[in-house]
Amino acid sequence: MSRVERIRAALQQAFAPQRLEVEDDSHRHAGHAGARDGRGHFNVVIVSDAFAGMPPLARHRAVYAALGGMMQTDIHALSIKAEPPPLG
């Protein structure tokens, strides 16, 4: 299973999102000091009812917690856009 698939599976399990996009952006950071250890750069867009009533920092912390050890082994940088579904 690729890193993107593992990230997707962890977030899907934790949040049952209505929308989930995971993009591996590592190729744009080749040679970057943080990329030397083999960990990647990723962008995540996630929309879930689980984020309702949570401030942005809490949403980010929840995403980091859901990814657990991957933050130390697979992910060097993570851009997160985590939101509840729009009202209405």
PDB file of N, CA, C and O in Angstrom:
ATOM      1  N   MET A   1       0.846  -1.173   0.000  1.00  0.00           N
ATOM      2  CA  MET A   1       0.000   0.000   0.000  1.00  0.00           C
ATOM      3  C   MET A   1       0.898   1.244   0.000  1.00  0.00           C
ATOM      4  O   MET A   1       1.844   1.334   0.782  1.00  0.00           O
ATOM      5  N   SER A   2       0.599   2.179  -0.864  1.00  0.00           N
ATOM      6  CA  SER A   2       1.397   3.407  -0.957  1.00  0.00           C
ATOM      7  C   SER A   2       1.138   4.307   0.253  1.00  0.00           C
ATOM      8  O   SER A   2       0.183   4.100   1.002  1.00  0.00           O
ATOM      9  N   ARG A   3       1.989   5.291   0.427  1.00  0.00           N
ATOM     10  CA  ARG A   3       1.799   6.237   1.526  1.00  0.00           C
ATOM     11  C   ARG A   3       0.476   6.986   1.386  1.00  0.00           C
ATOM     12  O   ARG A   3      -0.237   7.189   2.369  1.00  0.00           O
ATOM     13  N   VAL A   4       0.156   7.390   0.172  1.00  0.00           N
ATOM     14  CA  VAL A   4      -1.106   8.104  -0.048  1.00  0.00           C
ATOM     15  C   VAL A   4      -2.277   7.205   0.354  1.00  0.00           C
ATOM     16  O   VAL A   4      -3.222   7.666   0.994  1.00  0.00           O
ATOM     17  N   GLU A   5      -2.217   5.938  -0.017  1.00  0.00           N
ATOM     18  CA  GLU A   5      -3.292   5.008   0.342  1.00  0.00           C
ATOM     19  C   GLU A   5      -3.376   4.810   1.852  1.00  0.00           C
ATOM     20  O   GLU A   5      -4.474   4.703   2.398  1.00  0.00           O
ATOM     21  N   ARG A   6      -2.236   4.759   2.530  1.00  0.00           N
ATOM     22  CA  ARG A   6      -2.235   4.591   3.983  1.00  0.00           C
ATOM     23  C   ARG A   6      -2.769   5.833   4.689  1.00  0.00           C
ATOM     24  O   ARG A   6      -3.503   5.730   5.671  1.00  0.00           O
ATOM     25  N   ILE A   7      -2.397   7.009   4.183  1.00  0.00           N
ATOM     26  CA  ILE A   7      -2.926   8.259   4.735  1.00  0.00           C
ATOM     27  C   ILE A   7      -4.437   8.295   4.537  1.00  0.00           C
ATOM     28  O   ILE A   7      -5.194   8.593   5.461  1.00  0.00           O
ATOM     29  N   ARG A   8      -4.855   7.986   3.321  1.00  0.00           N
ATOM     30  CA  ARG A   8      -6.287   7.987   2.994  1.00  0.00           C
ATOM     31  C   ARG A   8      -7.056   7.018   3.900  1.00  0.00           C
ATOM     32  O   ARG A   8      -8.112   7.369   4.426  1.00  0.00           O
ATOM     33  N   ALA A   9      -6.535   5.811   4.083  1.00  0.00           N
ATOM     34  CA  ALA A   9      -7.213   4.801   4.904  1.00  0.00           C
ATOM     35  C   ALA A   9      -7.328   5.254   6.356  1.00  0.00           C
ATOM     36  O   ALA A   9      -8.375   5.079   6.979  1.00  0.00           O
ATOM     37  N   ALA A  10      -6.252   5.838   6.898  1.00  0.00           N
ATOM     38  CA  ALA A  10      -6.277   6.294   8.292  1.00  0.00           C
ATOM     39  C   ALA A  10      -7.297   7.405   8.493  1.00  0.00           C
ATOM     40  O   ALA A  10      -8.031   7.408   9.481  1.00  0.00           O
ATOM     41  N   LEU A  11      -7.343   8.347   7.559  1.00  0.00           N
ATOM     42  CA  LEU A  11      -8.278   9.463   7.678  1.00  0.00           C
ATOM     43  C   LEU A  11      -9.712   9.017   7.440  1.00  0.00           C
ATOM     44  O   LEU A  11     -10.637   9.506   8.088  1.00  0.00           O
ATOM     45  N   GLN A  12      -9.892   8.100   6.522  1.00  0.00           N
ATOM     46  CA  GLN A  12     -11.226   7.556   6.252  1.00  0.00           C
ATOM     47  C   GLN A  12     -11.764   6.855   7.499  1.00  0.00           C
ATOM     48  O   GLN A  12     -12.921   7.046   7.874  1.00  0.00           O
ATOM     49  N   GLN A  13     -10.936   6.057   8.126  1.00  0.00           N
ATOM     50  CA  GLN A  13     -11.344   5.324   9.323  1.00  0.00           C
ATOM     51  C   GLN A  13     -11.645   6.274  10.479  1.00  0.00           C
ATOM     52  O   GLN A  13     -12.625   6.077  11.198  1.00  0.00           O
ATOM     53  N   ALA A  14     -10.834   7.278  10.662  1.00  0.00           N
ATOM     54  CA  ALA A  14     -10.991   8.190  11.803  1.00  0.00           C
ATOM     55  C   ALA A  14     -12.153   9.165  11.650  1.00  0.00           C
ATOM     56  O   ALA A  14     -12.797   9.518  12.638  1.00  0.00           O
ATOM     57  N   PHE A  15     -12.427   9.602  10.425  1.00  0.00           N
ATOM     58  CA  PHE A  15     -13.369  10.701  10.246  1.00  0.00           C
ATOM     59  C   PHE A  15     -14.564  10.426   9.331  1.00  0.00           C
ATOM     60  O   PHE A  15     -15.472  11.255   9.279  1.00  0.00           O
ATOM     61  N   ALA A  16     -14.608   9.316   8.615  1.00  0.00           N
ATOM     62  CA  ALA A  16     -15.694   9.018   7.667  1.00  0.00           C
ATOM     63  C   ALA A  16     -16.065  10.283   6.871  1.00  0.00           C
ATOM     64  O   ALA A  16     -17.215  10.721   6.887  1.00  0.00           O
ATOM     65  N   PRO A  17     -15.078  10.855   6.179  1.00  0.00           N
ATOM     66  CA  PRO A  17     -15.310  12.158   5.529  1.00  0.00           C
ATOM     67  C   PRO A  17     -16.242  12.100   4.324  1.00  0.00           C
ATOM     68  O   PRO A  17     -16.344  11.083   3.638  1.00  0.00           O
ATOM     69  N   GLN A  18     -16.916  13.219   4.089  1.00  0.00           N
ATOM     70  CA  GLN A  18     -17.717  13.379   2.876  1.00  0.00           C
ATOM     71  C   GLN A  18     -16.807  13.680   1.685  1.00  0.00           C
ATOM     72  O   GLN A  18     -17.124  13.349   0.542  1.00  0.00           O
ATOM     73  N   ARG A  19     -15.694  14.300   1.971  1.00  0.00           N
ATOM     74  CA  ARG A  19     -14.712  14.635   0.922  1.00  0.00           C
ATOM     75  C   ARG A  19     -13.323  14.387   1.489  1.00  0.00           C
ATOM     76  O   ARG A  19     -13.022  14.769   2.620  1.00  0.00           O
ATOM     77  N   LEU A  20     -12.484  13.743   0.691  1.00  0.00           N
ATOM     78  CA  LEU A  20     -11.115  13.489   1.111  1.00  0.00           C
ATOM     79  C   LEU A  20     -10.213  13.491  -0.107  1.00  0.00           C
ATOM     80  O   LEU A  20     -10.394  12.695  -1.029  1.00  0.00           O
ATOM     81  N   GLU A  21      -9.248  14.384  -0.104  1.00  0.00           N
ATOM     82  CA  GLU A  21      -8.243  14.447  -1.159  1.00  0.00           C
ATOM     83  C   GLU A  21      -6.868  14.364  -0.504  1.00  0.00           C
ATOM     84  O   GLU A  21      -6.575  15.099   0.439  1.00  0.00           O
ATOM     85  N   VAL A  22      -6.042  13.475  -1.004  1.00  0.00           N
ATOM     86  CA  VAL A  22      -4.674  13.345  -0.511  1.00  0.00           C
ATOM     87  C   VAL A  22      -3.752  13.418  -1.717  1.00  0.00           C
ATOM     88  O   VAL A  22      -3.853  12.607  -2.637  1.00  0.00           O
ATOM     89  N   GLU A  23      -2.857  14.391  -1.708  1.00  0.00           N
ATOM     90  CA  GLU A  23      -1.931  14.598  -2.823  1.00  0.00           C
ATOM     91  C   GLU A  23      -0.495  14.464  -2.329  1.00  0.00           C
ATOM     92  O   GLU A  23      -0.098  15.095  -1.349  1.00  0.00           O
ATOM     93  N   ASP A  24       0.268  13.640  -3.019  1.00  0.00           N
ATOM     94  CA  ASP A  24       1.700  13.510  -2.724  1.00  0.00           C
ATOM     95  C   ASP A  24       2.420  14.597  -3.502  1.00  0.00           C
ATOM     96  O   ASP A  24       2.449  14.589  -4.733  1.00  0.00           O
ATOM     97  N   ASP A  25       2.997  15.525  -2.767  1.00  0.00           N
ATOM     98  CA  ASP A  25       3.674  16.676  -3.356  1.00  0.00           C
ATOM     99  C   ASP A  25       5.191  16.548  -3.209  1.00  0.00           C
ATOM    100  O   ASP A  25       5.920  17.524  -3.384  1.00  0.00           O
ATOM    101  N   SER A  26       5.657  15.347  -2.889  1.00  0.00           N
ATOM    102  CA  SER A  26       7.073  15.130  -2.583  1.00  0.00           C
ATOM    103  C   SER A  26       7.995  15.485  -3.739  1.00  0.00           C
ATOM    104  O   SER A  26       9.104  15.972  -3.521  1.00  0.00           O
ATOM    105  N   HIS A  27       7.550  15.247  -4.958  1.00  0.00           N
ATOM    106  CA  HIS A  27       8.397  15.503  -6.129  1.00  0.00           C
ATOM    107  C   HIS A  27       8.816  16.975  -6.231  1.00  0.00           C
ATOM    108  O   HIS A  27       9.854  17.290  -6.813  1.00  0.00           O
ATOM    109  N   ARG A  28       8.009  17.866  -5.665  1.00  0.00           N
ATOM    110  CA  ARG A  28       8.333  19.294  -5.719  1.00  0.00           C
ATOM    111  C   ARG A  28       9.355  19.693  -4.669  1.00  0.00           C
ATOM    112  O   ARG A  28       9.804  20.839  -4.642  1.00  0.00           O
ATOM    113  N   HIS A  29       9.730  18.749  -3.796  1.00  0.00           N
ATOM    114  CA  HIS A  29      10.644  19.061  -2.699  1.00  0.00           C
ATOM    115  C   HIS A  29      11.923  18.231  -2.758  1.00  0.00           C
ATOM    116  O   HIS A  29      12.645  18.126  -1.767  1.00  0.00           O
ATOM    117  N   ALA A  30      12.197  17.651  -3.904  1.00  0.00           N
ATOM    118  CA  ALA A  30      13.421  16.849  -4.055  1.00  0.00           C
ATOM    119  C   ALA A  30      14.630  17.710  -3.720  1.00  0.00           C
ATOM    120  O   ALA A  30      14.740  18.847  -4.177  1.00  0.00           O
ATOM    121  N   GLY A  31      15.527  17.165  -2.926  1.00  0.00           N
ATOM    122  CA  GLY A  31      16.715  17.897  -2.532  1.00  0.00           C
ATOM    123  C   GLY A  31      16.533  18.760  -1.299  1.00  0.00           C
ATOM    124  O   GLY A  31      17.512  19.254  -0.741  1.00  0.00           O
ATOM    125  N   HIS A  32      15.301  18.950  -0.869  1.00  0.00           N
ATOM    126  CA  HIS A  32      14.996  19.720   0.336  1.00  0.00           C
ATOM    127  C   HIS A  32      15.566  18.983   1.541  1.00  0.00           C
ATOM    128  O   HIS A  32      15.489  17.757   1.611  1.00  0.00           O
ATOM    129  N   ALA A  33      16.126  19.706   2.473  1.00  0.00           N
ATOM    130  CA  ALA A  33      16.788  19.092   3.631  1.00  0.00           C
ATOM    131  C   ALA A  33      15.876  18.118   4.361  1.00  0.00           C
ATOM    132  O   ALA A  33      16.328  17.053   4.782  1.00  0.00           O
ATOM    133  N   GLY A  34      14.618  18.455   4.518  1.00  0.00           N
ATOM    134  CA  GLY A  34      13.689  17.586   5.226  1.00  0.00           C
ATOM    135  C   GLY A  34      13.292  16.351   4.458  1.00  0.00           C
ATOM    136  O   GLY A  34      12.770  15.403   5.044  1.00  0.00           O
ATOM    137  N   ALA A  35      13.527  16.339   3.162  1.00  0.00           N
ATOM    138  CA  ALA A  35      13.138  15.194   2.341  1.00  0.00           C
ATOM    139  C   ALA A  35      14.244  14.146   2.259  1.00  0.00           C
ATOM    140  O   ALA A  35      14.022  13.054   1.736  1.00  0.00           O
ATOM    141  N   ARG A  36      15.415  14.461   2.762  1.00  0.00           N
ATOM    142  CA  ARG A  36      16.548  13.535   2.654  1.00  0.00           C
ATOM    143  C   ARG A  36      16.329  12.225   3.383  1.00  0.00           C
ATOM    144  O   ARG A  36      16.894  11.199   3.004  1.00  0.00           O
ATOM    145  N   ASP A  37      15.515  12.248   4.424  1.00  0.00           N
ATOM    146  CA  ASP A  37      15.290  11.029   5.195  1.00  0.00           C
ATOM    147  C   ASP A  37      14.230  10.122   4.566  1.00  0.00           C
ATOM    148  O   ASP A  37      13.887   9.089   5.140  1.00  0.00           O
ATOM    149  N   GLY A  38      13.709  10.493   3.401  1.00  0.00           N
ATOM    150  CA  GLY A  38      12.763   9.645   2.685  1.00  0.00           C
ATOM    151  C   GLY A  38      11.307   9.908   3.004  1.00  0.00           C
ATOM    152  O   GLY A  38      10.418   9.332   2.376  1.00  0.00           O
ATOM    153  N   ARG A  39      11.051  10.778   3.979  1.00  0.00           N
ATOM    154  CA  ARG A  39       9.656  11.094   4.281  1.00  0.00           C
ATOM    155  C   ARG A  39       9.131  12.075   3.233  1.00  0.00           C
ATOM    156  O   ARG A  39       9.912  12.773   2.587  1.00  0.00           O
ATOM    157  N   GLY A  40       7.805  12.127   3.064  1.00  0.00           N
ATOM    158  CA  GLY A  40       7.223  12.907   1.989  1.00  0.00           C
ATOM    159  C   GLY A  40       6.474  14.150   2.426  1.00  0.00           C
ATOM    160  O   GLY A  40       6.245  14.393   3.611  1.00  0.00           O
ATOM    161  N   HIS A  41       6.104  14.920   1.428  1.00  0.00           N
ATOM    162  CA  HIS A  41       5.305  16.135   1.576  1.00  0.00           C
ATOM    163  C   HIS A  41       3.921  15.840   0.997  1.00  0.00           C
ATOM    164  O   HIS A  41       3.805  15.354  -0.128  1.00  0.00           O
ATOM    165  N   PHE A  42       2.877  16.135   1.770  1.00  0.00           N
ATOM    166  CA  PHE A  42       1.527  15.801   1.342  1.00  0.00           C
ATOM    167  C   PHE A  42       0.576  16.959   1.597  1.00  0.00           C
ATOM    168  O   PHE A  42       0.776  17.767   2.504  1.00  0.00           O
ATOM    169  N   ASN A  43      -0.464  17.019   0.775  1.00  0.00           N
ATOM    170  CA  ASN A  43      -1.560  17.974   0.934  1.00  0.00           C
ATOM    171  C   ASN A  43      -2.825  17.162   1.204  1.00  0.00           C
ATOM    172  O   ASN A  43      -3.102  16.185   0.509  1.00  0.00           O
ATOM    173  N   VAL A  44      -3.587  17.568   2.211  1.00  0.00           N
ATOM    174  CA  VAL A  44      -4.830  16.886   2.558  1.00  0.00           C
ATOM    175  C   VAL A  44      -5.958  17.906   2.596  1.00  0.00           C
ATOM    176  O   VAL A  44      -5.831  18.966   3.210  1.00  0.00           O
ATOM    177  N   VAL A  45      -7.051  17.581   1.941  1.00  0.00           N
ATOM    178  CA  VAL A  45      -8.300  18.328   2.057  1.00  0.00           C
ATOM    179  C   VAL A  45      -9.311  17.322   2.578  1.00  0.00           C
ATOM    180  O   VAL A  45      -9.534  16.281   1.960  1.00  0.00           O
ATOM    181  N   ILE A  46      -9.923  17.634   3.717  1.00  0.00           N
ATOM    182  CA  ILE A  46     -10.861  16.708   4.336  1.00  0.00           C
ATOM    183  C   ILE A  46     -12.057  17.477   4.875  1.00  0.00           C
ATOM    184  O   ILE A  46     -11.902  18.486   5.563  1.00  0.00           O
ATOM    185  N   VAL A  47     -13.251  16.989   4.557  1.00  0.00           N
ATOM    186  CA  VAL A  47     -14.501  17.576   5.037  1.00  0.00           C
ATOM    187  C   VAL A  47     -15.246  16.471   5.769  1.00  0.00           C
ATOM    188  O   VAL A  47     -15.550  15.425   5.194  1.00  0.00           O
ATOM    189  N   SER A  48     -15.538  16.715   7.049  1.00  0.00           N
ATOM    190  CA  SER A  48     -16.179  15.685   7.865  1.00  0.00           C
ATOM    191  C   SER A  48     -17.051  16.314   8.935  1.00  0.00           C
ATOM    192  O   SER A  48     -16.734  17.379   9.464  1.00  0.00           O
ATOM    193  N   ASP A  49     -18.150  15.647   9.250  1.00  0.00           N
ATOM    194  CA  ASP A  49     -18.999  16.070  10.360  1.00  0.00           C
ATOM    195  C   ASP A  49     -18.230  16.057  11.670  1.00  0.00           C
ATOM    196  O   ASP A  49     -18.573  16.790  12.597  1.00  0.00           O
ATOM    197  N   ALA A  50     -17.190  15.229  11.756  1.00  0.00           N
ATOM    198  CA  ALA A  50     -16.389  15.122  12.983  1.00  0.00           C
ATOM    199  C   ALA A  50     -15.741  16.455  13.361  1.00  0.00           C
ATOM    200  O   ALA A  50     -15.370  16.649  14.519  1.00  0.00           O
ATOM    201  N   PHE A  51     -15.601  17.365  12.412  1.00  0.00           N
ATOM    202  CA  PHE A  51     -14.956  18.649  12.677  1.00  0.00           C
ATOM    203  C   PHE A  51     -15.933  19.742  13.110  1.00  0.00           C
ATOM    204  O   PHE A  51     -15.515  20.856  13.425  1.00  0.00           O
ATOM    205  N   ALA A  52     -17.228  19.432  13.127  1.00  0.00           N
ATOM    206  CA  ALA A  52     -18.230  20.432  13.507  1.00  0.00           C
ATOM    207  C   ALA A  52     -17.962  20.928  14.925  1.00  0.00           C
ATOM    208  O   ALA A  52     -17.791  20.134  15.849  1.00  0.00           O
ATOM    209  N   GLY A  53     -17.928  22.233  15.082  1.00  0.00           N
ATOM    210  CA  GLY A  53     -17.729  22.845  16.387  1.00  0.00           C
ATOM    211  C   GLY A  53     -16.288  22.883  16.865  1.00  0.00           C
ATOM    212  O   GLY A  53     -16.011  23.395  17.950  1.00  0.00           O
ATOM    213  N   MET A  54     -15.367  22.349  16.072  1.00  0.00           N
ATOM    214  CA  MET A  54     -13.952  22.343  16.457  1.00  0.00           C
ATOM    215  C   MET A  54     -13.244  23.543  15.851  1.00  0.00           C
ATOM    216  O   MET A  54     -13.451  23.849  14.677  1.00  0.00           O
ATOM    217  N   PRO A  55     -12.413  24.229  16.627  1.00  0.00           N
ATOM    218  CA  PRO A  55     -11.607  25.299  16.034  1.00  0.00           C
ATOM    219  C   PRO A  55     -10.541  24.699  15.104  1.00  0.00           C
ATOM    220  O   PRO A  55     -10.219  23.517  15.223  1.00  0.00           O
ATOM    221  N   PRO A  56     -10.000  25.493  14.192  1.00  0.00           N
ATOM    222  CA  PRO A  56      -9.035  24.974  13.221  1.00  0.00           C
ATOM    223  C   PRO A  56      -7.848  24.227  13.835  1.00  0.00           C
ATOM    224  O   PRO A  56      -7.445  23.187  13.314  1.00  0.00           O
ATOM    225  N   LEU A  57      -7.287  24.732  14.921  1.00  0.00           N
ATOM    226  CA  LEU A  57      -6.139  24.061  15.519  1.00  0.00           C
ATOM    227  C   LEU A  57      -6.518  22.664  16.023  1.00  0.00           C
ATOM    228  O   LEU A  57      -5.734  21.725  15.886  1.00  0.00           O
ATOM    229  N   ALA A  58      -7.687  22.525  16.590  1.00  0.00           N
ATOM    230  CA  ALA A  58      -8.145  21.218  17.064  1.00  0.00           C
ATOM    231  C   ALA A  58      -8.352  20.252  15.898  1.00  0.00           C
ATOM    232  O   ALA A  58      -8.066  19.061  16.022  1.00  0.00           O
ATOM    233  N   ARG A  59      -8.845  20.756  14.774  1.00  0.00           N
ATOM    234  CA  ARG A  59      -9.009  19.908  13.583  1.00  0.00           C
ATOM    235  C   ARG A  59      -7.662  19.382  13.117  1.00  0.00           C
ATOM    236  O   ARG A  59      -7.525  18.198  12.811  1.00  0.00           O
ATOM    237  N   HIS A  60      -6.666  20.261  13.064  1.00  0.00           N
ATOM    238  CA  HIS A  60      -5.323  19.855  12.644  1.00  0.00           C
ATOM    239  C   HIS A  60      -4.746  18.820  13.602  1.00  0.00           C
ATOM    240  O   HIS A  60      -4.152  17.829  13.178  1.00  0.00           O
ATOM    241  N   ARG A  61      -4.926  19.060  14.887  1.00  0.00           N
ATOM    242  CA  ARG A  61      -4.427  18.108  15.876  1.00  0.00           C
ATOM    243  C   ARG A  61      -5.109  16.750  15.720  1.00  0.00           C
ATOM    244  O   ARG A  61      -4.470  15.711  15.888  1.00  0.00           O
ATOM    245  N   ALA A  62      -6.393  16.756  15.402  1.00  0.00           N
ATOM    246  CA  ALA A  62      -7.129  15.501  15.207  1.00  0.00           C
ATOM    247  C   ALA A  62      -6.584  14.740  13.994  1.00  0.00           C
ATOM    248  O   ALA A  62      -6.459  13.516  14.029  1.00  0.00           O
ATOM    249  N   VAL A  63      -6.263  15.466  12.934  1.00  0.00           N
ATOM    250  CA  VAL A  63      -5.687  14.823  11.748  1.00  0.00           C
ATOM    251  C   VAL A  63      -4.326  14.233  12.087  1.00  0.00           C
ATOM    252  O   VAL A  63      -4.040  13.092  11.724  1.00  0.00           O
ATOM    253  N   TYR A  64      -3.482  14.995  12.777  1.00  0.00           N
ATOM    254  CA  TYR A  64      -2.165  14.481  13.180  1.00  0.00           C
ATOM    255  C   TYR A  64      -2.320  13.226  14.037  1.00  0.00           C
ATOM    256  O   TYR A  64      -1.591  12.252  13.849  1.00  0.00           O
ATOM    257  N   ALA A  65      -3.263  13.246  14.973  1.00  0.00           N
ATOM    258  CA  ALA A  65      -3.484  12.087  15.850  1.00  0.00           C
ATOM    259  C   ALA A  65      -3.934  10.877  15.044  1.00  0.00           C
ATOM    260  O   ALA A  65      -3.503   9.756  15.315  1.00  0.00           O
ATOM    261  N   ALA A  66      -4.797  11.093  14.054  1.00  0.00           N
ATOM    262  CA  ALA A  66      -5.279   9.982  13.229  1.00  0.00           C
ATOM    263  C   ALA A  66      -4.150   9.357  12.416  1.00  0.00           C
ATOM    264  O   ALA A  66      -4.168   8.158  12.139  1.00  0.00           O
ATOM    265  N   LEU A  67      -3.177  10.165  12.037  1.00  0.00           N
ATOM    266  CA  LEU A  67      -2.053   9.656  11.244  1.00  0.00           C
ATOM    267  C   LEU A  67      -0.986   9.018  12.126  1.00  0.00           C
ATOM    268  O   LEU A  67      -0.144   8.265  11.635  1.00  0.00           O
ATOM    269  N   GLY A  68      -1.015   9.312  13.416  1.00  0.00           N
ATOM    270  CA  GLY A  68      -0.157   8.657  14.390  1.00  0.00           C
ATOM    271  C   GLY A  68       1.307   8.593  14.000  1.00  0.00           C
ATOM    272  O   GLY A  68       1.917   9.609  13.665  1.00  0.00           O
ATOM    273  N   GLY A  69       1.863   7.400  14.044  1.00  0.00           N
ATOM    274  CA  GLY A  69       3.278   7.180  13.784  1.00  0.00           C
ATOM    275  C   GLY A  69       3.728   7.544  12.384  1.00  0.00           C
ATOM    276  O   GLY A  69       4.923   7.724  12.149  1.00  0.00           O
ATOM    277  N   MET A  70       2.794   7.657  11.445  1.00  0.00           N
ATOM    278  CA  MET A  70       3.182   8.041  10.087  1.00  0.00           C
ATOM    279  C   MET A  70       3.837   9.416  10.065  1.00  0.00           C
ATOM    280  O   MET A  70       4.617   9.727   9.165  1.00  0.00           O
ATOM    281  N   MET A  71       3.513  10.240  11.070  1.00  0.00           N
ATOM    282  CA  MET A  71       4.114  11.573  11.130  1.00  0.00           C
ATOM    283  C   MET A  71       5.610  11.486  11.405  1.00  0.00           C
ATOM    284  O   MET A  71       6.346  12.414  11.067  1.00  0.00           O
ATOM    285  N   GLN A  72       6.076  10.405  12.004  1.00  0.00           N
ATOM    286  CA  GLN A  72       7.507  10.232  12.276  1.00  0.00           C
ATOM    287  C   GLN A  72       8.208   9.368  11.227  1.00  0.00           C
ATOM    288  O   GLN A  72       9.422   9.462  11.052  1.00  0.00           O
ATOM    289  N   THR A  73       7.440   8.526  10.529  1.00  0.00           N
ATOM    290  CA  THR A  73       8.061   7.572   9.617  1.00  0.00           C
ATOM    291  C   THR A  73       7.865   7.876   8.137  1.00  0.00           C
ATOM    292  O   THR A  73       8.722   7.532   7.322  1.00  0.00           O
ATOM    293  N   ASP A  74       6.760   8.510   7.776  1.00  0.00           N
ATOM    294  CA  ASP A  74       6.412   8.680   6.365  1.00  0.00           C
ATOM    295  C   ASP A  74       6.184  10.117   5.924  1.00  0.00           C
ATOM    296  O   ASP A  74       6.345  10.440   4.747  1.00  0.00           O
ATOM    297  N   ILE A  75       5.812  10.975   6.855  1.00  0.00           N
ATOM    298  CA  ILE A  75       5.390  12.332   6.504  1.00  0.00           C
ATOM    299  C   ILE A  75       6.369  13.346   7.091  1.00  0.00           C
ATOM    300  O   ILE A  75       6.570  13.407   8.304  1.00  0.00           O
ATOM    301  N   HIS A  76       6.971  14.136   6.210  1.00  0.00           N
ATOM    302  CA  HIS A  76       7.836  15.230   6.657  1.00  0.00           C
ATOM    303  C   HIS A  76       7.017  16.515   6.794  1.00  0.00           C
ATOM    304  O   HIS A  76       7.144  17.234   7.785  1.00  0.00           O
ATOM    305  N   ALA A  77       6.184  16.796   5.806  1.00  0.00           N
ATOM    306  CA  ALA A  77       5.374  18.011   5.806  1.00  0.00           C
ATOM    307  C   ALA A  77       3.956  17.673   5.373  1.00  0.00           C
ATOM    308  O   ALA A  77       3.738  16.868   4.468  1.00  0.00           O
ATOM    309  N   LEU A  78       2.999  18.306   6.038  1.00  0.00           N
ATOM    310  CA  LEU A  78       1.601  18.028   5.759  1.00  0.00           C
ATOM    311  C   LEU A  78       0.826  19.336   5.739  1.00  0.00           C
ATOM    312  O   LEU A  78       0.746  20.037   6.749  1.00  0.00           O
ATOM    313  N   SER A  79       0.258  19.659   4.592  1.00  0.00           N
ATOM    314  CA  SER A  79      -0.625  20.810   4.466  1.00  0.00           C
ATOM    315  C   SER A  79      -2.043  20.288   4.664  1.00  0.00           C
ATOM    316  O   SER A  79      -2.472  19.366   3.970  1.00  0.00           O
ATOM    317  N   ILE A  80      -2.772  20.881   5.613  1.00  0.00           N
ATOM    318  CA  ILE A  80      -4.096  20.377   5.966  1.00  0.00           C
ATOM    319  C   ILE A  80      -5.142  21.459   5.765  1.00  0.00           C
ATOM    320  O   ILE A  80      -4.986  22.590   6.225  1.00  0.00           O
ATOM    321  N   LYS A  81      -6.211  21.092   5.070  1.00  0.00           N
ATOM    322  CA  LYS A  81      -7.417  21.901   5.026  1.00  0.00           C
ATOM    323  C   LYS A  81      -8.527  20.986   5.547  1.00  0.00           C
ATOM    324  O   LYS A  81      -9.025  20.132   4.813  1.00  0.00           O
ATOM    325  N   ALA A  82      -8.910  21.165   6.810  1.00  0.00           N
ATOM    326  CA  ALA A  82      -9.895  20.315   7.469  1.00  0.00           C
ATOM    327  C   ALA A  82     -11.076  21.170   7.879  1.00  0.00           C
ATOM    328  O   ALA A  82     -10.923  22.147   8.611  1.00  0.00           O
ATOM    329  N   GLU A  83     -12.251  20.800   7.407  1.00  0.00           N
ATOM    330  CA  GLU A  83     -13.444  21.617   7.664  1.00  0.00           C
ATOM    331  C   GLU A  83     -14.666  20.749   7.859  1.00  0.00           C
ATOM    332  O   GLU A  83     -14.724  19.622   7.366  1.00  0.00           O
ATOM    333  N   PRO A  84     -15.653  21.278   8.587  1.00  0.00           N
ATOM    334  CA  PRO A  84     -16.950  20.601   8.635  1.00  0.00           C
ATOM    335  C   PRO A  84     -17.694  20.875   7.330  1.00  0.00           C
ATOM    336  O   PRO A  84     -17.335  21.803   6.605  1.00  0.00           O
ATOM    337  N   PRO A  85     -18.712  20.098   7.022  1.00  0.00           N
ATOM    338  CA  PRO A  85     -19.499  20.378   5.814  1.00  0.00           C
ATOM    339  C   PRO A  85     -20.171  21.736   5.933  1.00  0.00           C
ATOM    340  O   PRO A  85     -20.452  22.200   7.038  1.00  0.00           O
ATOM    341  N   PRO A  86     -20.427  22.373   4.802  1.00  0.00           N
ATOM    342  CA  PRO A  86     -21.124  23.669   4.843  1.00  0.00           C
ATOM    343  C   PRO A  86     -22.552  23.495   5.401  1.00  0.00           C
ATOM    344  O   PRO A  86     -23.190  22.463   5.195  1.00  0.00           O
ATOM    345  N   LEU A  87     -23.024  24.506   6.094  1.00  0.00           N
ATOM    346  CA  LEU A  87     -24.373  24.471   6.612  1.00  0.00           C
ATOM    347  C   LEU A  87     -25.380  24.651   5.484  1.00  0.00           C
ATOM    348  O   LEU A  87     -25.126  25.335   4.492  1.00  0.00           O
ATOM    349  N   GLY A  88     -26.515  24.022   5.668  1.00  0.00           N
ATOM    350  CA  GLY A  88     -27.570  24.229   4.694  1.00  0.00           C
ATOM    351  C   GLY A  88     -27.797  23.115   3.851  1.00  0.00           C
ATOM    352  O   GLY A  88     -28.667  23.166   2.982  1.00  0.00           O
TER     353      GLY A  88
END
